[in-house]
């Protein structure tokens, strides 16, 4: 993990950058275009969007305008809950691809484990993968029991599970399970939607390394082998979030941060959502 180009090999050999830019709640049009262009200019290679964010067109425009060779980029998008099912997932994929203006997606995810639907949805992802229209397939917000259920019938195991993960919700059990199954864990909302930035223990650790609290949390992710995708629309913050490759947290500080866990979510519960 030396820089923004450093990547983990997924279980099919595809390389996924350890750190990327998330664009959840970033408005389509100028806001998302500038955010993505700032990230690409700063050396980011991984951009994470989703159909439901309604900003795939802006992400696509930024990719086009930035002029970074396509093969250097790692683009993730996700199928939304109302599009789950076999045929509707294939159609949703075509729509996302068109909006992004791309020939293929690097990582396509099932956004939430919609009961009674995610297995059919997964079959569609397997088809897209076999047709080489996506480089890797995975899930988002899946708990252990969802993964076990999915893998009973899956031909191809998920390569990634993207979940809410931060020091207040460190997902230790899920991380261990995914590691055993060779599923790469990825953190959304790594900063707990900003809730952690005023945490006294984290501020103390940050001071010690002359880093920001955000940088300390993102470094904790990386040292735990968690792919992380902090979101920001401010160029200085996008650059700052990436400046985490020049220091290392001691094992004592790593443990202190892990000890902040309260199993507390800032987002919806994957076992109890209604959208």
Buried (B, 14 or more C-beta within 10 A) or exposed (E): BEEBBBBBEBBEEBBBBBBBBBBBEBBBEEBBBBBBBBBBEBEBBBBBBBBBBBBBBBBBBBBBEBEBEEEEBBBBBBBBBEBBBBEBBBBBBEEBBEBBEBEBBBBBBBBBBBEEBBBBBBBBBBBBBEEEBBBBBBBBBBBBEBBEBBBEEBEBBBBBBBBBBBBBBBBEEBBEBBEEBEBBBBBBBBBBBEBBBEBEBBBEBBEEBEBBBBBBBBBBBBBBEBBBBBBBBEBEBBBBBBBBBEEBBEEEBBEBBEEBBEEEBBBEEBEEEEE
